[in-house]
């Protein structure tokens, strides 16, 4: 699916080709791709070569060796599910001042995959000719506030970073994607929820992907020529892994920010305004008693009738000293078209560190329809950091598409509530 041969800028990022990767009867995991630069021009025009998928870099950046060969790796491997097709873009970073009139093309000569490659290699892009066309720069300007701001676990829709994109010239731009890395150590997937990227109060991120300490926003936000746009990253703080975890988002590479000209789709060169690439540092704060979501369990799951010990809730309780927990109360919802609570579950168990400390048996008398409250009576001692689970045993026959959702829960500790 290579772009047609055309004249492209002689500096910056240029997409040389698009490739469809289709898996057959089993999943395919691609770990590396070997390419070859072809053409009569000098390899020194080329700085780096890599692959993108949906505007996000998914491979390492490879350089052209003396034999005009390039190898890029995929860590983790790029998985193409059986019977599906994924499209990847070959992006070439051209050095400043590359020769005008130079011609380059690239061939995929080898693919290291968990399955055999059925197509005949090499697969070759069309030839691109370097011209003197200049794409105007876009400057990334992070906002840095002093005072080491603090964010409390439980805070919703709070600022965790902000920046500006400063454009120049007389051509409109399209902000497509950006990837930030957290320098502060917190695993963003564990501590944040409902993350968004806002411009003038509107969430402009069409997709948010969090992988450990990296967060990627897929965006489709047009910037009029010569304007400066302000962006805010906002999220809910739902957990804390360690005392005084920090969030400090950094644009580590200028290639991690993807802005293109609207008219030509040529990538804009990215500069750092004031040579700064890092946003404000925020400290995450929890109290002496901290109840937080257990990130190893998904927020949603599908189960069958008669299943036992369905994990309905799993949370981590961090304490500074031994405490006595008196009650745990949960508010829940079921869907109108499905079974009610007592029609779904024979019983529910409150489990602390693997030990059942209380049970709840739904029945028609305590069933309040689609919304209700479950209270586990009794007390139990927590002497150190613990895991608290609520497990459910399903009835033998539950109507298809019935749902059960815990809206919120609380526990009482020595006349205080967490």
N, C-alpha and C positions, 0 to 999 in steps of 0.2 A: 504494500500500500504506500509505496514511496511517493513523496512529493514530486511534482513535475520538475524537470530541469529549469532552473531560473537563476537570476542574479540575486545574491543575498548580501547583507552587510559583511564587511571584512573584519569586524570586531564584535565580540560578544557571543551570545548563545543563538544557535540556529538549529532548527529541527530538520534533519536530513532525511528522515524516513519514519514510516509507521509500519509495524509488523504485527500481523495476527498470529497468535499462538493458540492452536486448538488441540484439546486433549481428546483421545479416543475413548476406549471403554474403561480406562482407569485414570486416576489422578496423575498428573505429571508435575514433578518438582524440578525446576530449572535452577542449577547452582552456579553456572557461569556461561558466558558467551564469548567466543573469540571472533574478533573482527580484523579486517585488513583495510588499510587506507589505500585507495587506488587513485590514479590520475598522474599527470605529468608534473605537478607542482611540488613544492617543498613541504615535507612533514612538519617543519618548524612553525608553520602557520597554525597548527593544532595544539591547543593547550591540554584539554581533557575531553574525554568522550564518555557518555553514560546513558542509561535508559531511564525514562520516566513512565509512570502509569497514572492516568487521571491527574496530571499536573504535579505529581509527587515523584521525586527521585527514588528509584527502587534498587539501583545497583551501585556498586562502587564507581569511582571516577578513574578511568584508565588513561594512560598516556601512550603516545605512538612511539614504539621503539625503532631502532635503526633499520629493522626489516619491515617497517610499516605495519607491524602487528600490534593489536590492542586486546587485552583480556580484561573483562569486567566480571565481578562476582556478585552474587545475590545472597545476602546474609540478613535475615533468613532466606531460604530458597523461595523463589516465586512459584506458588502452587496454582496450577490450572486444574480446576475440577473436571472430572470426567464428563465429556459431552458438551463442554462450554468453551468459549473463545475469549481470550484476553488480548487487548491491544497495547503494545508498548511503543514508545517514541524514542528514536535515536537522536540524542541531543549532542551537538558538537560545540565546544567552547573554543572560539577563535581568539588567538592572541591579538593584542593591540597592534595596529599597523601591519596586519597581514597584507601580502602583496595583492593589489588590485589586479584583476584579471586571472588570478590563480584558479585552478579547477580541481575539485576534490569529489570523490565518491567513496562509499564504504560498502564492504561486503561482509555478511555473516558467513564465516567459514566453518565454524564448529559450535555445537551446543552440547553442554554437559547436562544431562537430564536423567531422571529416574526411569524414563522410558525411551525407546528408540525414536529417532527423528525421522519422520516418513518422507519429508520433502527433500528434493535434491539440493545440496549445498554446493557452491555458495549462492546466497540470495543477495542481490546487489541493488543499492539505491541508485537513483538517477544522479547525474553530475551537477554539482552546484558551482557556479562561477562567482567569485568574490568581486563585489563592486564597491564604489566609494560612498554608497548610501549610508547615512549616519542616523542611528536611532538615538533619540534624546535620552539622557540619563534620568533615572528615578532615584531619589535619595531616601534612605531609611533613617528616621530620626526617632530613637526611643526616648520616652519620658522617664526621667529619673527624679523621684521625690526623696528628700532627705528624711531622717528621723526613724528609719527602720520600722515601717508600719507593721502592725500586728493584725492578724486575722484569727478569729475564734472558730473552733469547730462548731458547726451549726449555723454559721453565717451564710446567708443566701444572697445570690446575685451581687457578689462583691467584686471589686476590681482586683485583678491579679497581674495586670500589665497593660500598658498603653503605648502607642507609637503613632508617628505621622509618616505618610508617604508624600514626598515633595516632588512634583512633576514640573517639567520645563517645556518650552517650545510651543508649537501650535498644533500638536496632534493629540487626539484623545487616546487614553490608555485603558487597558483592562487588567485589573488586579485578579489573578487566577488562583494563586495558592501561596502559602507560606508555612515553613516548618521552624519551630522554636525548640530549643533544648533548655531544660531546667538545670541551672548550675547549683541549685540549692539542695539537692539530694533527695527530695521527696519524690516518690513514684506517683506521678500525676494521675494515673489510672486508679490508684487506691484512695487518694485524698480528695479528688474533685468529682463533681457531677454537674450536669446541665451547663457545660462550657459553651460559650458563644463568643463571636467576634462582632462587635457593634460599631456602626457608623451612623451618627446622628440618631441614636436610639433604636436603629433597626439591625437585627441580626443578619449579617450578610454572608455568613458561613453556610454553605449548602451541605457540608459534611465536616465532621470533626473526628480525627483519628488520633488516639492516644496510645503510645507504645512505650511503657516505662517512663523515662524522663523526657521523651519527645512528644510534641503535640503538633499536628498538622491541620491546617484549615484549608478546605477547598472553597474557593470564593468565586464569585462572578460579578464583581463590582466595578462599574465603569467610572473612570476619573476624567473629568473634562480637562482639556489642555491647559497647562499652566497652573492648575489648582493644587492646593495642599489639603489632604484629607486626614482627619483624625480617627483613629481606631482604638477601641477599648476591648480588652479581653476580660470577660466576667464569668463567674462560676459560683457554685455552691461548695462550701468546704464541709465535707461529710465525714472525714476521718483524720486520724493522726497516727503515723507509724512510729515516730520517735519524738521525744520532747524537743520543741523548738525546731521542727522541720522548717525548711525554707523553700520559697519559690522565687526564683530569679531567672526570668526568661531571656534567652540570648539568641540572636540570629547569627549562627556560627559561621555560615558561608553565604556570600552574596548570591550563590546559585540556589539557596534555599528559599529565595523570594522570587516568585514568577509573575512578572508584569510584562504585557505585550502591547504593541500598538494595535489599536482597533482595526485600522485600515489594512495593514500588511500582515498582522500576527507575528511580526518580528519581535524578539525578546528585547526588552530595554536593559541596558547596562545598569547594575545596581551599585550605588555608592553608599557609604556610611556618613551621614551628616555629622560633622564634628568628630569623625573617627570613633564614634561610640556605637556599639552593637548590642548593649545590654540594658534591660529595663529595670525598674525599681525592684529591690529585694523586699520580700514580705516574709514575716515570721508567723508560723502557724502555732496557735496557743490552745491548750486544753486545760481543764481544771484538774483538781486532785482526784476527781472521779470522772472517768471518761468512758462513755459507751459509744462504740463506733461500728460501722458495717464491716462484716467479714468479707473481704474482696475475693476470696477464693470461690465464692458461690455466685452464680449469675442472678440477675434481678428477676428473670422469668424462666419458667421451665414447663415442659409438657409431660404429664405422667398418665398412666393407665389406671383404671379401676382396680381395686384390691391391693394397690401398692402400699407397702408399709414404710414407716419412717421417712416420709417425704419431708425434706428440709424446707420449712415455711419461713424460717427466720434464723439467721446466724449472725451473732454480734460478739465483738470482743469487749470485755470490761477491764479497764486498767485502773488499779487502785494503788494508793500510796501506803495504805495500812488495812488491816483486816476490818471487814464491815459485815453487818447483818442485813440482808435484803429481805424486806417484809412481803412485798407483793409485786407481781408483774401484770400489767394491764395492757391489752392490745385492742385497738379499734380496727375493724375489718370491713371489707366490701365484697359482695358477690354480684355477678351479672344477673340482670333481670330475666334473661332467657335461659339461665342454667339452674342447677339445683341450689337449694339453700345450704347453709352450713351443716346442719344435722343430717341432711340428705347426702352430703359429700363425705363427711368424716365420722368414723366410729368414735374416735377420741383423739385428743392432742396431748402431747407431753412436753413439759419444761425440763430441759436437760442441761446441767451445768458440768462442764468438764467430763462428759460421758456418763454422768450419774443423774437418773431421773429424780427430780425433787418435787414435782407436782404434776397432776393430770387434770384435764378438763373434758367432760363428756357433753357434747351438744345434744339437745333434745328439743322437742317442739315447744316446751315451756320457756326455754331460754333463747330460742331462735327469734330474732326480730326482723326477719326479712332480709333485704339486700345489704343492710348495714347493721352493725352490732358491736358489742364489746365482750371480750373474753378476759376473765380475771383468774389468774392462777393464785389460789390462796396458799398461805403458809410462809414460813421463813427458812432461809438457808444462809450459811456462813460462807463468805468469800474471803480467803486469807491472802490471795495473791492474784495476779492478772489471770483472768479466766475467759473461757468461751461459753456463751449462752446460746442454746438452740431451742427452737420450738419445732417439734416433729409431729406429723399428722399421719394417721392410719386411715386410708380411704375405704369407703364402703365397697361392697362387691359390685354394685352397679351404680355408676354415676353418669348422668346425662352428658353426651358429647358437648364439648365447648363450654362446660361449666368452668367458672373462674373463681379464685379466692385470692384476695390481695390484703396484706397487712398495710393499713394506711399509716399508723404510728403506734408507738408503744412506749411505756415508761415503767420504771421500777422505783420503789420507795426504799430509802436507806436511812434508818435512824431518824425518822420524821422529816427527811429531806427527799427530794425527787430528782432523779437523774434523767 
